[in-house]
Every structure is written in structure tokens, then in C-alpha cells.
Amino acid sequence: MKPLKVAILWHYHQPYYDKDGELILPWVRLHSVKDYWDLPELFHEYPDVKQTVNLVPSLSMQIDDYINGKTFDKIQRLTNINPSELTESNKREILRLFFLCNEENMIFPYPRYRELYEQAQNKDEAINKFTGQDWFDLQVWYNLTWFGYFSKERKPIKRLLKKGRGFSEIEKKLVMEMQIDVLKQINSQMKMLHSLEQIELSCTPLYHPILPLLCDTHSAKQAMPEINLPENNFAFPEDAKAQINGAINYYESQLGIKPKGMWPSEGSISDEVLRLMIGGGLEWTASDEGVLAASNAENYDYTEKYFPRKYIADNGEIAILFRDHTLSDAIGFLYSRWNPHDAARDFIGRLEGIRNDLINKRGEDCLKYAVVPIILDGENCWEFYQYNGLPFLKALFEQLSNSETIETVTCSTATANENLDYLPPIKAVRAGSWINADFNIWMGHEEHRKAWSMLAKARQKVEEKQSEHDVQKLNEVMKEIYIAEGSDWFWWYGDTHIAENKSDFDVLFRWHIGNIYKLLGEEIPKDVEVPIGKEYEVVKVVKQEGPVTPSIDGKISAEDEWIKAGYYDAQSSMTAMHQVGELLQKLWYANDNNNIYLRFDLVKALDEDDSIEVQFLNPKNFQLIIRKNIFEIKSDDAIKLNQFSYSNYEIVELSFSKSTFISDNTSEIKLELTIQTKTKEGDICYPRQGSLELLM
């Protein structure tokens, strides 16, 4: 009986946060303590589970700077201030920043931290009422809650968790020192696991750029012919080459390990990028199944994504893996809501299903070559899981270790030469990323185009002035260029992703652009001083403000029709992670004396295979299921609608009688949304955790 190979790759990434020696965001340090050390520490318990860890140099550089005392972040600075010396500005910053984590799993389980969280909901009152001890406890708790499952096992940390309150200056200092101690162990842990042949270390280009767009922003048109391009085209393939080769050289010098493979930033590849990777000596890379499907067009068969492919160019060849986005997203987005053992069984069941499909379609012999690539973010999803995902991961790794039909392998093993002969080589790919096989996330909004145009002008200025500067100066300039080419600045432009710190990315991007001109001795253009990104309010659920009785016609009949309605902003939940198939932008809700009204603003119109399921949990339990031309109600109890209207045109609108399930005393409705799309085999859940509480 031949097993099905599974290649799991965990992507470790943070952008370069440094601004004048201070990291303006703390995620390198906090995720190092919670995730980057914790996840591989679990690997030791399951030596038969082989995996790949993909590192981005921009992350590793900052970890080293923390260890060497070359840098610190804003949270550290605010933590280190004695409460007696906090200014009002300091206090407001602490109240804004020291609760930025998953409330359900990182605040509410700790009584003292939850107490402070609840008291801080009225910030003006908290500033006036918080005692010095309150500020001490908040400073400690925000840093304490980021310790991961294993890093919490350190005796001083266990002691502080048990104490819970009344922390001192010495204990606060201890917490900060213990965090740096965790950071110091990450490299040695990686090298050990690599030497034990349990993990493979791969890398991503230096500062995480979208490589095809560095080679030529016109490549976006391959997937999106109608997309508007920046006023100034960016086309510097030499920068893509430098980012690729720089990453390989960085890890060879820092860890003594030369990576054989590369997960390109956001799985973004093109023909030109693949040639550059071949030139850099890489043996394998990876992208998403959507890129393979787009490249093969009408000839594509879904089982092709389970076979590594040889790509042949004029300068050599490289193997490509294609990410199974449904299984990868199941870990990233779905299973955090499940019982851990049920989730692990479901995951194994899906793999067994793939194995059976391959055997039925291609015969058991194909399993000699087949592999299922599971590639996902290695940090952000775990705070949505209880206990940082450890129960799920233990259950999953246990089942993978004991399975006779599934075998875990590293990406290099998956792409060994003997596995590349099942399907014919690929000679061309359509440029694309892991998100919808295009570059819309980094190019589709006017803000993106302004940023790319600004970057292109700065890069062209370097070309014009390079003869006037020595090598050292040009190296300083190019470092700023490479940092500004990072994908994260563009990720946060536009209205797709919204977060509390969104504007910081705009500030950092323009700061690096300004540094380029300063280093060249040039005047900084006026537009570089002007924010590119708009201010977007970070709010998830807004209460209804007044009477609303809209026309249910599938369109906005009047500008003020829904203006007083409440809403759930789904895009406020789309932050550092993105799920393939995201469809909902905003859910509007309202009521009048007789009816309940719902409106769904979608990214696109519903297709035949798309569906929206509204699961009402309170005050009565029933489902509304919405498809393109069909509407269903499901309930274990009799549901009688005295009134019902539904329209699906430009927007989806519906109304139904209020008396059906709401009593006069009810002011809150609890519900969950589940969306299925034809581009997504798994569920997309809103919210990611818990339920929506709509106040009527």
C-alpha cells in the first residue's frame, strides 16, 4: 500500500519595521515569543513528521537586532516607563495598543487582564482612574499574554501567571528579559531540527517583495487585462535578482545553511521570476494551485496540483509545488472554531479522500510521484485557537505519525528528480500569486498605484544619480529601495485590509522613500510627505441609529435608505491574513416595528454554486440559506413568516417578519455567517471566532 506524501511548509514573515532605530510595531518580538520558537519546539515530540520552515530575512534580521540590543520597539519603550512617569500621551498609547491581541484567547482567560480590558473601554475614565498599580499590571500583562504554550513553561513566567496581579518593576523587567531569552534560542533550535533532518529550511526574498511586479508591473495584466497600471511603470528585474540572491546568501552566512528552495513572497511567480530563481541555484519553488490552473487554462485537471512539476527555461530548470489552498486555509481559518480532535480527523479524512481520488482517477502507481503541498502562515492564525493551537497540532501530528496511508516529507524530498517525471514539464506560467492567482491585493486600488508610481520615480532617480556616489553610499540607497519594495506596504493600501495599525505601514513606506532622496542628496518630493492611504475606521459591529424601512429591490434606491442601519464590517476582520474566496464586504441590519432587514454587500455577484448561510443562534435557532436564485429556511421548530421579501441584484436584500422569532423584550440577535463559493471548497466563516451580536 503506497502512502500519499504531504509537504507542510510554515511561512515565517514580518516586514521591516525599523524607523530611526525603533520598530514601530512589535510583531517580530511578540510572535517570536508566541510562535516562532513555540511551533518548532513541538516538532521534537513527533520526529517522524517531516516539515519545511520558510524564513524571511527581514524577520531574521530584526530578531538578531533585538538580541544584540541594536533595536527596540514602541511597546518595549512604553512598557519600560515607570507608571509614575507616564504622560497622558503615553497612557493613551498604552490603552490603544496594549489590548491588540485576540480577546477571546489572550485576554478573557486571565481575570486581572480582563478586568483592565473592561475598565479601559472608556479611555478617558481609565486615564483618570487607573492607579500606578493598574498601569504596572497592564504593562506586564500585555507582554505576558504573548508567551506561547512552551515558552510559558519557564518557571519565572509560570510564577507571574499564577500571581496574576500586583506586579512590580523588577517583575516587569524580568518579563522583558525572558522574551529576549526566547528570541536567542530560535536560530539554534532551527539549526538543530535541520541537522536532525526533521525540517528543511527554505527562504523568501530579502524584504518580501512581489517579484513579478519588481520585474515589471505590467505583468499584472496577464491575470487582469483590464487593471489600471501606475502612472510610472516599475521594471527592475535586477532588483528581483538581488532580493533572491541576497536571501540565499544571508542564510548561508547566518546559519551555515544554503536554502535549496524558496517560497516566493505571496506565492508570486512569473516566467521571468522563475528564470531568476534558476540563476540563483534554487532547486524548487512553490505557488498556488490557482496559478497552475490559470496557466493550463481549459486543459487543467484538478488532480494536476498534486504533482510537482519541472519548469524548463533557457537557463536551466526548477521544480514547482502548487499549494492546496483549501486544506491550507482550513488550518488558517476554519479549524480554530472546531474541537481540536475533530479538526485533526477532518484534515486526515480530507487527505484520505485526495488519496482515494488519485487512485481512482490515475491508479495507485501515481502515488509514487504525488504530493499535497500545505503552505500557510506560521504565526497569525494561532491566536484564534485555544492554547495557541497546541491541542489541534498535537492531535494532527499524532495522526500523521501513526498513519500508514499518509507520509510527511520536506519540500526537497517532494521535488526530488524521481518525482518530477509523472506529468510533462511546464514551459510557461501565467504571472500570479496565491490570492486569486492575480495581483489585485497589491495593485488593484488607486492607493496601490500611487505607491508603485512613487517607488518607480525614486528608483529611477537612483539610476540617474548612481555615477555621483561611491559604492558604500549606493549600498545604503539600495537597502532603502529593497525595503520599500516589500509587499506589506502595498498589502495595507486600499480598503481590502483594515487594522488599528494600518496607517503605520503608509508612514514607513513613505519614510523609506524619503530616505532614498536624502541619501542621494536630493530634495524629497512634496507628494512623499502626503499620506497615500485614507483613514479607515476599525469597527466591526455598529449599532442601528434610527428607523430604517428600505425597499427590498436589490439596489440602493436612495442614498439615505440604509444610513441609520447597523452593520458588521467584514473587512475589519481581514488583516494580516487573507482567505481565498473572501466574498462578504459588509452585512447591514435594521428593523422597524414589523420587520427585520438584512443587506449583503459582496465583492462580486453570487454565482450558481455560491451560497450564504445565516445561522441564527438567539433568540431562536434557524437558518437562512441564500443562493443566486433560491432562498431557503431551515429550522427544527416551525417558523411562520407573516411577511417575506428577497432580492438579489446589485446587492442582496431581504426582509422578514419581526414577530416570527423576536419578542418585545429582545434587543439582541446572535448569528453566524458561512459562505461557500465556487472558487473555494471549504467554508468561509464570519466572524472567525464566536458569533455576531447585532443590537436592535
Buried (B, 14 or more C-beta within 10 A) or exposed (E): EBBBBBBBBBBBBBBBBBBEEEBBBBBBBBBBBBBBBBBBBBBEEBEEBBBBBBBBBBBBBBBBBBBEEEBBBBBBBBBEBEBEEBEEEBBBBBBEBBBBBBBBBBBEEBEBBBBBBEBBEEBEEBBEEBEEEBBBBBBBBBBBBBBBBBBBEBEEBEEBBEEBBEBEEEBBEBBBEBBBBBBBBBBEBBBBBBEEEBBBBBBBBBBBBBBBBBBBBBBBBBBBEEBBBBEBEBBBBEBBBBBBBBBBBBBEEBBEBBBBBBBBBBBBBBBBBBBBBBBBBBBBBBBBBBBBBBBBEEEBEEBBBBBBBBBBBEEBBBBBBBBBBBBBBBBBBBBBBBEBBEBBBBBBEBBBEBBEEBBEEBEEEBBEBBBBBBBBBBBBBBBBBBBBBBBBBBBBBBBBBEBEBBBBBBBBBBBBEEBBEBBEEBEEBBBBBBBBBBBBBBBBBEBBBBBBBBBBBBBBBBEEBBEEBEEEBBEBBBBBBBBBBBBBBBBBBBEBBBBEBBBBBBBBBBBBBBBBBEBBEBEBBEEBEEEBBEEBEEEBBBEBEEEBEBBBBBEBEEEEBBEEBBBBBBBBBBBBBBBBBBBBBBBBBBBEEEBBBBBBBBEEEBEEEBBBBBBBBBEBEBBBBBBEEEEEBEEEEEBEEEEBBBBBEEBBBBBBBBBBBBEEEEEEBBBBBBBBBEBBBBBBBBBBBEBBEBEB
